[in-house]
Amino acid sequence: MIACKQGEASDSLRKIIKGIKDAQIDVSSSSSEVRRKLQYISYDIIIVNTPLSDEFGLDLVFDFSDTFDLAFVVLVKSDIADQVEYKLRDTSAFVVSKPVNPRALQQNIRFVAKAGEKLEKLRARNEQLIKKIEDLKVVDRAKCCLAASLSMTEEEAHRHIQKQSMDLRITPKEVAERILKEYFN
């Protein structure tokens, strides 16, 4: 997505992006139009060529950098680039000063795209780890339940859950849930 109030500038940006990879590129001239499109369409990167027709463009970045998994490339005049970069320090925005060198912008967009891909992989891995921790919590509760109810040691309870898991061909979490259901219902 390119957010740019000037048609000429958006055409130039479109050509630069087409040089990176052939992707569908939407162009919007206002922040409100970008906001409407974000309700229906998913984008990997939004390039904001400031100022937009209805706002400068930073509010758009603030509003959506946390809500959506979006990467932003914000183009600003070189005399305010440091100020804008400071304001956007807690967002996923990458600030590029204007006038823009097409090759440098392509490199920045590639960098932002790669960073976004890596971030997505990290999020997926984090979700897997959270699920694994939740599963371990259930298994630990079941071990405690077995230890208290059947006077097993933690090691014996662990072996019991593992054996049931293998014998029944279900996950240790499912065995643990059955144990908890049996002893607490």
KALINMO-V147873 format. One record per helix or strand of 2 or more residues. SS is the DSSP state (H for helix, E for strand). FROM is the first residue (numbers start at 0). TO is the last residue. If there is no record, write none. Layout:
# KALINMO-V147873
[[SS & FROM & TO] [SS & FROM & TO]]
This chain:
# KALINMO-V147873
[[E & 1 & 3] [H & 6 & 17] [E & 26 & 27] [H & 30 & 37] [E & 44 & 48] [H & 57 & 64] [E & 70 & 76] [H & 77 & 86] [E & 92 & 97] [H & 101 & 149] [H & 153 & 167] [H & 171 & 183]]
